[in-house]
């Protein structure tokens, strides 16, 4: 007997249209479903395992059907055909799903499917909030708009093939009662791998940013970064801490400084610190303050480099300023 994927987690097997529709809706969402085949009888079966932010399912209807879920709203799905084929529509996009071509649909546009009697699917469900959080972590910034994937996913090569192999490995391992992937900590890591891997493997409106082609941070974010630096230049700012403070990626912060201020965040921070050191040296009494103390207060740990930068900016040495 050939076992179907996830057979340890059988949800139902039925020839009744209403039973099938209600059971599938319980895993995904309410939808319309009708028979379109010549036989007019179902032999539907579904195996399903819900984890935390991810669900894995196998489904086959045994008859040609039309399924119209509409907008998924709260989750994304990847539908990977094992046998047979189907025509999938997502908004104005169409793609034929078959072995070697998976279908990736999101929550913002209506989804409709016409599935052949032979079609058997492995389906990955991902909660929208979890997928968006994963992408936000990868980019180190908040998301200005929903994730929109290309509908068709070519599983024959590249990152997509690697990702699909991992998906099927997870399906097989979850079906084993003694698998390491049944441990809660392993489940969390597996979910992150599946969601993060999909974001890297499948083209979307964020692919350019994931490949490093970030847009410059907007002027309001640069203004906030400038305020942070000028209000507390003595703090141990890094590009990562500044980017996090203003809600953009490090690359976007760097591009934004270059675009709006024609400098880099590091150079701007150094210039502000030099000016504060200069002001403090001018106001200090030479018998109570040293150049080293002032330099250290403003984050300059290497006195030689501090003196060189200082002289280049102010045309005198720190000691000359202090004693003048």
Secondary structure, 3 states (H helix, E strand, C coil): CCCCCCHHHEEEEECCHHHHHHHHHHHCCCCEEEECCCCCCCCEEEEEEECCCEEEEEEECCCCEEEEEECCCCEEEEEEEEECEEEEEECCEEEEEECCEEEEECCCCCEEEEECCCCEEEEEEEEHHHHHHHHHHHHCCCCCCCCCECCEEECCCHHHHHHHHHHHHHHHHHCCCCCHHHCHHHHHHHHHHHHHHHHHHCCECCHHHHCCCCCCCCHHHHHHHHHHHHHCCCCCCCHHHHHHHHCCCHHHHHHHHHHHHCCCHHHHHHHHHHHHHHHHHHHCCCCCCCHHHHHHHCCCCCHHHHHHHHHHHHCCCHHHHHHC
